[in-house]
């Protein structure tokens, strides 16, 4: 579904990503692990069209999207849940969710909103509350729900566990697995490498802007180099 080849990104003269190549197959959860500053968020923002690459290509379903604006990529089926959630705190929960459907003109938006409330019942209770008054876990639910309102085929998740209590992390990752089982392909960026490896089919490790290793997640869990670098082994 997603094919990235030799992607290079600069911020002015600073090299952020260097010749990154990776693939995400339809129906998979593919994770990207790496230390802070490795370039993980930059890669997601480049896939979303928020950052322009210096060179390389991005293809979705074998169609080049490298030069497309971000809103067109949403229409093509890509949605991102950003690090820090990126909600509009002074808008209601429901208004934040509806913003996820801004590219749509179909008649099923209300049905999809109802599906979000069914998936996250607490959001139905708080749908008129300001998003900024919610707990961290509830805000993450809104961020995921907002992305789902665009009906993505490829969901990009940037550090979904950040700042959340373990019980809420378990709940969020249960939803991620459920979404994947229902047909959504997921590209997951997660600093908690053990969590990422246990909840994905395939994993890439990013180090100083380059892919250092990759393979089936179950194999990398037992890889001594991955254990030493990311799992405290």
HUMOCOR-V346933 format. One line per field, one symbol per residue. burial: + if it has 9 or more other ideal C-beta (glycine too) atoms within 8 Angstrom, else -. A space follows every 50 residues. Layout:
# HUMOCOR-V346933
burial = ???
This chain:
# HUMOCOR-V346933
burial = ++++-+++++-----++-++++-++--+++++++---++++++++++++- --+--+++++----++-+-+-+++-+++++++--+-+---++++++++++ +--+----+--++-+++--+--+--++-+++--+-+++++++++++++++ -+-++++++++--+---++-+++-+++-++---++++++++-+++++-++ -++++++-+++-+-+-+--++-+--++--++--
